[in-house]
Amino acid sequence: MTVRTRAILSLIINAGVFLATTTIVITSLFIKSEILEHSYHTFMFFTTDSNILTAIASALVMICEIKIHQGKRTTVARAFTLLKYAGVVGLMLTFFTVLCLLIPIYGIAMEWGGTGLHMHVLAPVLSFVSFVFLEEHTKLRRRDVFIGILPVLVYGAVYFLQVVILNNWMDFYAFNSGGKWYLIMPLIITLSFAMSLFVRFLRNRIASRQKAKKS
């Protein structure tokens, strides 16, 4: 695949993820839900938050990529790359949580039907492919792994407070099922860390190959 082809595919994916996610989130605020008491409660879900984070990062990366092709920049801003990195790790956690935990509980029609197809499947997979294989390949540092899991840690702390301590939210992710939060939540964090390591490893490996081809 040529550099130009990768760039075009990256722009298409980033634009598609941004537009689809933005449309779904904005539309959800005006549609009455049988599940949510208020439409803005959609922001309680990590799925929504991680998709929004990735959509914002996709737009910023896309702008940088356009400027690179116009000769106005040479690289994507590191801050935008790290933002996309955190978003991708969050979306991959969403993908596997839905696949392994939520579908057995709520069913495939609920989790992968309607807007769930984009939020739970298409956005995670396409964002991963774009970030690892297509985007301008600056390498990630070792310490960046912790940035990759930062949204998970922040959300996990909020979820623990609202579900376990204050009992303000229903346990919609079943992380406190049977009162076993002390087993499930550390497992989720460990899984997120492993995903962050994997995404970094794969992106850096592709970056090394691309650099070798240029030299």
Solvent accessible surface area in square Angstrom, and as a share of the most:
residue,aa,sasa,rsa
1,M,147,0.66
2,T,88,0.51
3,V,89,0.51
4,R,180,0.66
5,T,58,0.33
6,R,27,0.10
7,A,14,0.11
8,I,78,0.40
9,L,64,0.32
10,S,0,0.00
11,L,43,0.21
12,I,107,0.54
13,I,25,0.13
14,N,1,0.00
15,A,29,0.22
16,G,37,0.35
17,V,4,0.02
18,F,65,0.27
19,L,111,0.55
20,A,35,0.27
21,T,1,0.01
22,T,46,0.27
23,T,84,0.49
24,I,32,0.16
25,V,15,0.08
26,I,93,0.47
27,T,59,0.34
28,S,36,0.23
29,L,60,0.30
30,F,169,0.70
31,I,101,0.51
32,K,198,0.84
33,S,42,0.27
34,E,183,0.82
35,I,110,0.56
36,L,30,0.15
37,E,142,0.63
38,H,80,0.36
39,S,37,0.24
40,Y,126,0.48
41,H,38,0.17
42,T,15,0.09
43,F,81,0.34
44,M,37,0.16
45,F,43,0.18
46,F,16,0.07
47,T,14,0.08
48,T,8,0.05
49,D,48,0.25
50,S,3,0.02
51,N,1,0.01
52,I,46,0.23
53,L,39,0.19
54,T,0,0.00
55,A,4,0.03
56,I,86,0.43
57,A,0,0.00
58,S,1,0.00
59,A,16,0.12
60,L,50,0.25
61,V,1,0.01
62,M,34,0.15
63,I,83,0.42
64,C,4,0.02
65,E,7,0.03
66,I,72,0.37
67,K,84,0.36
68,I,39,0.20
69,H,104,0.46
70,Q,107,0.48
71,G,67,0.64
72,K,144,0.61
73,R,89,0.32
74,T,121,0.71
75,T,57,0.33
76,V,7,0.04
77,A,25,0.19
78,R,88,0.32
79,A,70,0.55
80,F,57,0.24
81,T,7,0.04
82,L,20,0.10
83,L,57,0.28
84,K,0,0.00
85,Y,0,0.00
86,A,6,0.05
87,G,0,0.00
88,V,1,0.00
89,V,0,0.00
90,G,1,0.01
91,L,0,0.00
92,M,23,0.10
93,L,10,0.05
94,T,5,0.03
95,F,32,0.13
96,F,74,0.31
97,T,14,0.08
98,V,1,0.01
99,L,70,0.35
100,C,92,0.55
101,L,53,0.27
102,L,8,0.04
103,I,30,0.15
104,P,96,0.60
105,I,86,0.44
106,Y,81,0.31
107,G,28,0.27
108,I,99,0.50
109,A,83,0.65
110,M,100,0.44
111,E,12,0.05
112,W,69,0.24
113,G,32,0.31
114,G,72,0.69
115,T,81,0.47
116,G,9,0.09
117,L,85,0.42
118,H,21,0.10
119,M,15,0.07
120,H,23,0.10
121,V,27,0.15
122,L,78,0.39
123,A,0,0.00
124,P,0,0.00
125,V,62,0.36
126,L,69,0.34
127,S,1,0.00
128,F,30,0.13
129,V,51,0.29
130,S,0,0.00
131,F,0,0.00
132,V,0,0.00
133,F,75,0.31
134,L,16,0.08
135,E,6,0.03
136,E,49,0.22
137,H,35,0.16
138,T,46,0.27
139,K,109,0.46
140,L,5,0.02
141,R,114,0.42
142,R,200,0.73
143,R,152,0.55
144,D,0,0.00
145,V,5,0.03
146,F,123,0.51
147,I,62,0.32
148,G,0,0.00
149,I,9,0.04
150,L,95,0.47
151,P,33,0.21
152,V,9,0.05
153,L,70,0.35
154,V,87,0.50
155,Y,28,0.11
156,G,16,0.16
157,A,64,0.50
158,V,60,0.35
159,Y,2,0.01
160,F,54,0.22
161,L,82,0.41
162,Q,36,0.16
163,V,9,0.05
164,V,39,0.22
165,I,100,0.51
166,L,88,0.44
167,N,121,0.62
168,N,98,0.50
169,W,44,0.15
170,M,128,0.57
171,D,42,0.22
172,F,16,0.07
173,Y,18,0.07
174,A,16,0.13
175,F,19,0.08
176,N,38,0.20
177,S,64,0.41
178,G,74,0.72
179,G,37,0.35
180,K,88,0.37
181,W,87,0.31
182,Y,111,0.42
183,L,106,0.53
184,I,40,0.20
185,M,22,0.10
186,P,65,0.41
187,L,116,0.58
188,I,24,0.12
189,I,66,0.34
190,T,87,0.50
191,L,69,0.34
192,S,0,0.00
193,F,69,0.29
194,A,51,0.40
195,M,18,0.08
196,S,0,0.00
197,L,78,0.39
198,F,110,0.46
199,V,2,0.01
200,R,49,0.18
201,F,110,0.46
202,L,33,0.16
203,R,2,0.01
204,N,19,0.10
205,R,115,0.42
206,I,20,0.10
207,A,5,0.04
208,S,46,0.30
209,R,128,0.47
210,Q,30,0.13
211,K,147,0.62
212,A,68,0.53
213,K,157,0.67
214,K,159,0.67
215,S,122,0.79
